[in-house]
């Protein structure tokens, strides 16, 4: 998992755990319902493993929560530009630098070469 993704998955995991405990479900029960092991569910909750969209949808269905309500990066914003700015400002400075480079260069290979320096 990339360093930049870690806070997102930790926040998502805390919310999944809170929803599971509120329902009174065990890790094993949720895992059985979504076709994952209890260890995987625990790793999702701890933010130590990425959860793919299909699995997240299944977990949210079992916990009776809406994925958009549980995703900490999706916020109501007035327009697309505001959404971009809000999410850009949440990035650390290295990630902001990469985004700015991506906007400057058409070729991703050029960016990767610069980052290696």
C-alpha angles and dihedrals in degrees: 000000000000118000090239091057096050098085090048094052093043091053092045090048093052090053093048091050092048091051092047094050091046088057091046092236124151124229088247093053093051091045092051091048094053099035096251133114121258087244090059092048089050091050090050090051092048091050090239097119133040116247114215119226095254092052092045090052091050093047091048090049092052091047091044094234129128115247092223090055093051099045107095095203097057108087130165107258131174096237147353096267091053090049091052092048094047092050093043091055090052091062122094117249094262091054091046088053091052092049091050090050091050090055091051099048129055093200118067090202089065090056093049091052091052091048091053091059 
